[in-house]
Amino acid sequence: GERAIGVVLSGTGSDGTRGIRAIKEAGGMAMVQEESSAKFSGMPGSAIATGLADFILPPEQMPEALLKFCRHPYVKNPPDQPGALIAEENQLDKLLTLLRRETGVDFSFYKPSTILRRIERRMGIAQLITVEEYVRYLDQSPQEVKALYKDLLISVTKFFRDPEAFELLRKKVIPEIFTQASADQPIRIWVAGCATGEEAYSVAMLCADYLEDSKKNADVKIFATDLDKEALDYAGRGVYPESIVVDLPDEKLRRHFLKEGNNYHVQRNIRQMVVFAAHNILSDPPFAKISLVTCRNLLIYLQPVLQQRVLTSFSFALYPKGYLFLGSSETIGDLTGSFETVSLRHKIFCHRGDSKPALSEGVDLAPLHERMTRRVTDQLAPLRSTRAASRDQAVDRITAKLLREHLPACLVIEESGHLAYTYGTPGDFLALPAGQATLNAFDLLPRALALVLSSAIHKALKDNKPLSYRDIRIRNRGRIRSINMTVEPFRDEAGGGMLYLVFLAEASPPTPIAEGESLDLDNKASQRISELERELQINRENLQATIEELETSNEELQATNEELLAANEELQSTNEELQSVNEELYTVNAEYQNKIAELAELNNDMQNLLTSTGIGKLFLDIELRIRKFTQPITEEIDLLPHDIGRPVGDFAHPFLQTIRRDAETILKTRNTIHQLLKSPSGRWYLLRLVPYWSQQGEMSGVVAALIEVTALKESQLAARNAELIASTVLNSLASGVCAVNEQGRVILTNNAFRRRTGFTKPQISDVNFTDWLAEPGQTPPDWQQFRNNGQQPDSVMIHGPAGDRHPARFRRRTAGEAAIWIVTLED
């Protein structure tokens, strides 16, 4: 309610925003933690973005501000006590005048209780005691004028508020509107008091869904109006926080919203249906040719006379058979003849269309001093014609004389006995009793006459015809008087009740009253007593039934109270559990923050590691789309950051086409592939493709490594060329030459050596040199011993494959750090 206080602290999510909206809608106070001081600023930021926060403070300043607010006199007063502001009526007039001057809106016809509560709350926030102080503060602070203005407008709403009512709107009202409209007729809808636009977009979504489901095409224009221009700007953007997911079904979110970051954006087709405009429903002309008017929870803040003016505007704006959609606490007042009820529970009405009220039958909204000036002018206007005034005064004096001197005493009384008017000489029959003064005719008349009058009123009401009594004898001032009485009922059309004309006159013995009846006072008294006893018995029975109902209700309330107590205990237990869960979530969240920091650090390490290797890496997913790549690979393949996510086969570069083919093979065989590639620029690369394994042991992609080996390849080619040159030179010699490495293997022979010894190339390839030194059937000497023990001779005997023997010189030569032995056949 109005005394609720909401405090939003550090956290994530949108729960705080929903709570703040509910509290502000009920007239409460909202306090939000400053974003810069919050460890988790998601929830405070969302609440501040609504513009509903009264205080935005760091936590250390909140207790003092909260205590000051609660201790303020107007905040401490119970809500059922009349506000002390009523005593400062002149200052309130100044305040409303200042508001009208600064905002252009006159709040003087709003309900006083609503205005007083909002002013008291703002004074509590500003810590001011008197309205005079607050008026001075308003005059000096445009921000406070803006805050009070927004408080009085109460721009709080939500999507599909009261879902059952909107469901009826979807099923019955929206189809009827489109069915009644002609093919070339645009559908015009007016959402009055739209605030931040949620209700207007809700109606637009219902229209869009109907058009899509029915496969129809129609031009829909929704005029969403409000006084609050900031709220209209917010609505026009069509951007809402994540908290709307609570109010909207998933299907509506998917069809009509786009999520961008932490916000939801209204789809373009819905946005184009709605036209937001500043409009004062109390003074601006209404729209026309409207099929549906929605005005929910606006009329409750207006005085009845102003409610009638607004409803008249709606009736004027609506098409025949158009619909009116009000808030759950609102009614159509005196316009029941203009509307028929579609749903009383959900406040949906259909315009009859037989007549439209004139807009002039409304409320004069001019300032008070102008209205009073016009009233005085209108009252003085007849006095300008003095001749006509004098004649009218003469007629009035004649009429008064006739009524006073010639009409019998006549009383006009109400059903309750209250004396409304008198004619003639009523003083002959009325006497003022001792004690408190009264205008009740039963107390002013003599007891006998009062008893007869009471019975006559009941009978006249029952029979609905005049009654006459004669010879009613009363004792007055020591003598017996005989009175004739006539009672005639008639209905007061203006007030809606019954009035009674009572004629009293002294009885004239010589002249009988033909239509009257002789009064038997005892008989009348007995009849009246019997009637009263019957009424008393009926009232007793009704009272007994009421008592039994109250006892039953009391028992039900007692049971309900016990259930509420049990529910309260459960809620307390749930609250403790939630507190425990919240602490656990805080701990888990802190752990996640640490994990995120560790992962960020690890990611940086991996990025630096990949960069420092100088090896081009390309990561592909299971569909062979590019996931990631390192900078060195871009030196050969032109890849850009926006290429991430593209299939590798989309690129024409020959390396990428090779990678695609080999990657498809790896996905099937799960093997590793190596190959040497030469780029168009002449550089050589070693391409190595391996499967990408997840922690669960599943292959989820391919990793390609592109290693530049140009220098190595060039060295190999140089070595091969040198070997060819050496081979050519050796083959040109006439002497047979053989070379042996440090391991005792024959590594080179020329043509002359093979020709003279009879060895072929296959017989010489990678053979041990000591195998040639042994006689057939003998064990060859060990090379290491032969080389290291200093026994190697300058000349050796080589045994050929045919058993022939060839003497040769054996010399050691060094090539850098390596050593080789040259064997030369002797002639």
Order of alpha helices (4+ residues) and beta strands (2+ residues): beta-alpha-beta-alpha-beta-alpha-alpha-alpha-alpha-alpha-alpha-alpha-alpha-beta-alpha-beta-alpha-beta-alpha-beta-beta-alpha-beta-beta-alpha-beta-beta-beta-alpha-alpha-beta-beta-alpha-alpha-beta-beta-beta-beta-alpha-beta-beta-alpha-beta-beta-beta-alpha-beta-beta-alpha-alpha-alpha-beta-beta-beta
